[in-house]
Amino acid sequence: MNRIKIISILSIAITLFTACSKDDYRLESQNINPFIRFNFLVNNNIPLEYPAVNTSSMASVSFENKSVKTLKVPVTLTSATLKSAVMANFSAVSTGDAASFSLEPANQLLFKGSQLTDTIYVSFDKRWKDKQSITLKLENTSDPEIHIGNLNTTAVNDTFTINLGEVSTPYSLSTNRIVIKGQAGETFDFKVNFPNGFIPSEIEKLSIFKFLNGFEYSLKHDDFGDNRSSITYHLTLLEDIQSDDVYYETNISLVNAGDYIASGTTILQIVKPIKSTRDIQANPASKFYDLSNQFYLTYGETWFDKSGVCAWQAFNAFTFPVVVTKDNENAILYSDKGTANPNDDVYHDAFKIGFNVSTGANTTNSFNLKRWFSNESVTAALSPGFNITSALEFFPANGNSKTNGKVLVIPQYITISSSTKVSHSIAISGEGTYKEISAGLFEISFELKLTNDELFGGTVSTQYKIYNNKTYPKIDPINEACPKEIAL
């Protein structure tokens, strides 16, 4: 066993927690001597960080860490406001490779004034191969009146053990599609997200992308720095591709590399679409969302297999506008927020809608895709393809019709995963029409195509109807084949 005992002085860390242990309020109210202890709190085995608190749980004495992100271990001093600063020394013992981690501060915490919590940052500089543990122990303070540990015998919390378990390092792209104007020198950013962190010395040696390029560009990333949750990439267009009648596309795909597993969104599609003349005042997208109703849905039916027979199968999905900036050519003002300040104005794309959830890690049922599969994961982290934030684009008849026109399923790659975390990248596309079939009731009628060789043996398709109201006419059966559910 390697023992590391650290005694030198370091400076101030950041206050992260103010939650107290179960006995604190009673003890302090009786003016009992102050005490110091580890105050590591979790919720569903996820460490809590300020400002999150969990007042119903006791502080943990150990934690199994399966991430290479910096782990924050708070230490709390229970006392009245301090009249003078207090320093507390701690030691660290590792059962494995001591060079696999570092501590900040190295051995000493500082408390002063109303700052009664300081934090030990445990950073991982290389991947551990075997399970090991790191035990932190509070040794002494500059004020001998301060008791080390809780003033009880059942939960002293004067030591804290980090058990390093089997680490997993998945990564994913922050978005699946970016539309560009096509101007030489145009730049935009995207991120590669690492929910369990990354080790810079590993990433800098890996080729994490593969490319299918339709135009010339440069690609650079920010310095890794101390942020181990994401890497920001900057793409700069090196040629002018503004021809209105030409479609340009480049794909950047995240691949499995070393110990990093591509999951969630793995393909970024960068496109310069064909330009069409449309009057934003037609604003067909506005017929299919209502932000004043958090439960607003569009309703649809899919021609799909039902117990061996083709039939229309009903579904619904949360539907939202596509938010854009004022300078977007399809931007139409949605709200000025009641102010004369133009900087807080909200603009929507007059011709696009998407399907998503307002908050949380759940998913909606874009294009009734959940009916297409069984054994699927419905979490946004694993199956972001169930939330298609830019899904349909409208092209009004004559460029300005407010009642009818064509509709395009925006071509893109979506990711759907099984409940066992096996990911599938699926290309979607399609087209059709939309029209007002009665006063205020709009119908979208289109074919959706899905392409994936492994799942479908190529491309499969079927017919859809979507309405902006749950009350719509009965749909007659059609004389076409239909797809069947696929087990992931």
N, C-alpha and C positions, 0 to 999 in steps of 0.2 A: 504494500500500500504506500502510495506517495502522500506525504503530508505537507501541506503548504500553509504556513502560519504567517500572517501578514500584519505588520504593526506600524507601518509608516503613515503619515498624514496626507489626506487628500481634501479637496474643497467640496463645495456645495453641490448636491444633486437636486433633482426636481421633485417637488411635492406631488404625490400622485393619489394617495388615499387618505381619507379621514375617518373611515369606518372603524368602529371599535369592537373589541371582543365582547362576549356576552356579559362579562362581569364589570366592564369599565364604568358604566353610568352609576352603578351602585357604589363601587369603590370610590370614585371621584366625589360623589355626594357626601361620603363619610370622611373626606379629606385624608384618605389613606395615602401612604407614600407613593410617589410616582414610580412607574415601571415601564420597561421597554421590551418589545417582543416582535417577532415576525408576524406580519399581518397579510398573508397571501390568501386571497379569496377567489373562489371559482364559481361559475354558474354552468351546469351541464359539462363539467370538466374543462371549461374554457376560462383561462385566467381573466379576471376583471381588471380593467384599467380605468383610471380617473376619466370622466366623472361617474362611471358606473359603480354601484355599490350593491352589496347583498347583506342586508342587516339581519337576515334570518339564519345565516350560516356562521359557523365557527371558522376561524382561520385554519388553513390546512397545515399539516406538519410535513407533508411531502407532496410531490407532483411528478407524474410521469410525463416527460417531455418528448414529443415525437416530431418536433419542428426544429429547424436551424435558425429561426428568427430569434432576435434578442429577447431573452426572458427577463421580465421586470419583477423583482422580489421586493415588496415594500416592507419597511420596518417602522413601527409606530411607537412613539413615546406618549404614554398617558400621563398628563400633567396639566396643571394650570399654565397659562401663558408664561413662557420662560423669561426670567429677568436677565439671564446671561446665557450665552451659547453653551450647548452640551455636545461633546464628541463621544461617539461610541465605537469601540474597536470590535472587529469580527475576524474570524479565521475561516479558511476553506480547506476541506479535505477531499481529495479525489481518489477513487478506486481504480481509475484508468489513466489515460494519457492526459497529463496536466496541460499539455500544449494545445489541446483541442478546444480550450475555452479561455476566456479572459474576463476579468471583473472590473467594473467601473462603478464606484471607486474601488480601489484595490483592497482596502482593509478598514476604512474609517468613514463613518457617517456623521452628519452634522445636523443639529436641531437648534433652532433659535426663534425667538419671538413666538408667533402663532404657527410657525412651520414645525409641526409635530410628527411629520412623516418624511423619511428619506428613502431612497430606493437603490438597491443593488442591481445593476444591469449585467446580466450574464450573456456574453456574446460568444458565438461558436465560430471559430476560425477555420476549422476543417471538420469533415464528416467523421463521426466515430464509427468504428466497425463492430465493436463488441459492446454489449450493454455495460454501463458503468454508472456510478453515482457521484454526485457532488454534494457534500454536506457543509452548510454554512452554520456557524455557531457564533452567537453573541458572547463576547468575552468580558468586557468591562466598559465603564463610562468614565468621563472626566468628573462626574459628580457621584461620589460614593453613596449618596442618599437614594440614588435611583436603583431600583431592584431589577435584576436581569430575569426576564420572563414574567408571565402572568402571576398574580398573587393567588395561585391555587395549585393543586397537585394533579389535576386531571388534564389540563391543557396548558402546559407551561409555555410552549412556543418560543423557547430560547434557541432551538435549532430548526433548520429547515433543510430537507433533503430533496435534491433534484435527481430523479431516476431517468437516465437517458435510454429511452426505448428505441425500437426499430423506427427509423426516420423515413418518411415519404416526402418527396419533393415534386409534386405536380406543378404544372404551369399552364397558363391559358392567355389568349389575346383579349384585350379590353373591348374590342368591337369586331364585328364581322363584315362591315361594309362602310366605305367612305366614298362620297361623291366629290369629285374635283371639278374645277372650272377648266383646267387644261392650259393654264398660263405658265410659260417657262419661269422658273424661280418660285413658283407656288410651293408653300410648305404646309405640312400638317403633322400632327403627333399621334402616336398610339402607344399603348403600354403592353408589356408582357407582365402579367400578374403572377406572383408566387405566394399562394395562401399559406404555405409552410416555410417561406423564406428561401434564400439561396446563398451559396458560398461563392463570392466573387472569383476566387482562384480556380474554381471549377467552371463557371460560366464563361470566363474569358477564353478558355481553351476549346469551347464547343461551337459547332455550327448548328444553331438551333432552328434555322429557317431553310426552306426550299422555295424557289421562285419560279413563277411562270409570268414572264414580263411582256407587256404589250406596249411599253414606252420606256424611255430612259429616265433614270432618277438616281439620286444618291441616298444612302441610308446611314445614319449615325445614331449613336445612343449617348445619353448622359453618363457622367461618371457614376459608378456604383454608389459611392458615398456610404452613409450609414443606413440608408433605407434599404432593407432587405425584403420588402414586400412587393416591389415592382421595379421595372426598368423602363424608362421613357425613351422611345425611338423617334427620330425626326427624319421625315422623308421630304426631299426637295426635288421637284420636277425639273429635269434638265432640258426638256424640249417643249416646243409649243404645239399643243394638240387641240386647238379650239375649233376645228371644222365642225359645223353644226350637224352635218349629215353623216358623220362617222362615229361609231361606237368604239371606245378604247377601254381596255381592261388589263389590269395586272393583279396577280394573286400572290400573296405572301402566306406560306403555310408554316405553322409551328410543327416541328417533328420531335419524336422521341430522341433524346441525345444524352448519352451517359446515364446518370441516375435521375434525369429529369424527364417526366412523363407528360406528354401533351394531353390535356383534357379540356372539357368545356369547349369554348370557341377556339378552333385551331386554324381557321382559314380567314384571312383578311382580303376582301375584294375591294380593289381601288378602281373606280370606274369614272369615265367621262361619257355620260349618256348622249344619245342623239337629242338635239334640241328641237323643241316644237313650240310654235307660237300659241300661247294660251292666255286668256284673260283671267287674272286672279279673282276678279269680282264674281266669276262663275262659282268659285269656291266649293266644288263638289265634296271635298273632304269634310266640310263642316256638317254635312248631312248625317255623318256616321259617328259623331262623338258628342258628349255633353259633360263638360268638366264640372258643372254644378251638381252632378249626380255621381258620387263616388262608386255607385254600384251599376253604372251604365254599361250595358252589354249590347252587342249586335248578335243577331240570331241567324242561324243558317242550317242548311241540310247538305249532306254529302251522299252521293250515290255510292253505296258500299255494301259489302257482303253482310247479310244478317241471317245466321244459321243456314248458310248454303244458298240463300236466295238474295238477289240484288234488290235493294230497297233504299229509299231516302232515309238517312239517319240524322236526327236533329242534334244540334250542338249550340253552344254560345261561347262568347269570349269577351273579355274586357277590352274595349277599344279606345284608342287615344290618338290625338293629333301628333304630327311630327313637328317638334319645336325647332325653329330656325332663327338665324340672325336677320336683322333688318336688311342687310345687303343681299340676302338670297333672292334670286330672280323670281321665286315663287312665294315670297313672304307676303303674308297679309296680316294686318294688325288684329290681334285677338283682344288685347286689353292694355289700356294705359295705366291700369291700377289706380285710377282716380287722381293721378298727379300730373302736373305740367312738366315733370322731368322725363325726357325721352329715354333716359338711360335704363329705366325700369320697365319699359314697354315689352310686351310679350307678343312674339310673332309665330304664326303657324304656317306650315307649307299648305297652300291652298289645294294641292292635288295629291297629298299622300296621307295615309292613315297606317297605324300599326296596332299590334295586340300585345298587351303587357299587363303586369300587376302594378299597383301604385307604390307598394312598399313590400319589403320582406324578401325571403329567399324562395318563394313559391313561384308557380307558373300558371299562366292561363292556357286556353286550349286553342291556340292559333290554328286555323284551317282544320279543326277537328283532328289534329295529328295524333292526339292521345288514343283515338279509336284505331289508328293504323297499327298500333303496337301493343304487345303485352309484355309484362316484366320490365317495363320502362321505369327509369328514375324520373320523378316529376320535380326535382329540385333544380333551381336555376343554375347552381354551380355545375351540375353534371349534364343537364339537358337545357342549355340556354335557348335551343331551337324552338321550344314551346312558347317562348316570348319573342315575337318578331316585331321589333319596334318600328320598322319601316317596311310594310308588307304589301300594300296595294297602291298603285298610282293611277290617277284618272286623267283621261284626255277628252275634254268636252267636245261634242260635235261642233264643227265650225270654229273650234277654239274658244267659244263663249257660251255654249248652251248651258242652261241651268237645270235641265231635266234629263239629259241623256248623253251618252258617249261611249268610248272604249275604256277598258280597264286592263292594267298590266299587273301580273304578279311580279314584283320586283325580283329579278334573278339574283340569287345569293346562295351561299352555303350555310346550312344550319347544322348544329350538332345535337344529336339525341343519344343518350346513353342508357344502358341497361341498369337494372338495380344492382348488378355486380360490377358496375363502373367501366363496362366496355363501351367505348365511344364509337359513334358512326357519324361521318360527315356526309350530309345529303344535299345535293343541289336541287333547288326548287325554282320553278318558272311557270309561266302560264299566261293566258290572256282571255278576254271575254268582253262583255258589255255591261253597262249599267243604265237604268232608266227609272223615272218616277212612274210607278204603275197605278197610283191613286194619290190623292192629295196628301203630300207629306210622307208617303211611303215609297222608299226607294229599294230596288232590287238589283243586286249585283249577280250576274250569271257568268261563270267562267270555268275553264278547265285548269286543273292544277297538275303539274308534272313533277315527279320526284325521281331523282337519279342516284343510284348507288349500286354498283355491281354486286357487292356481297349480299346486300339485303334483297334486292329486286332483280338481280341479273341484268341490270341496265336501267331503263326508264319505264315507269308505270304512270298512269294518269287516271283521273276520274273527274266527274262534273260536280260543281258546287253552286249553291244559291246562298246569298247573304242578304239580310234585311235589317233595316234600322229600327224595327219595331218587332216585338214578340208576337204580334198578331198579323198574320199574312195569309194569302190564299193557299189552299191545299195544292201541293205540287204533284202533277201527274207523273207516273212512272215513265221511264225512258227505255228504249230498246238498245241498251249498251251493256257490255261486260263491266264488271266492277272488281276492285281489288279486295283481297282478304287480309285479315289481321296477321301480323308477323311477330313471332316471338323473338325478343332480343336476347 
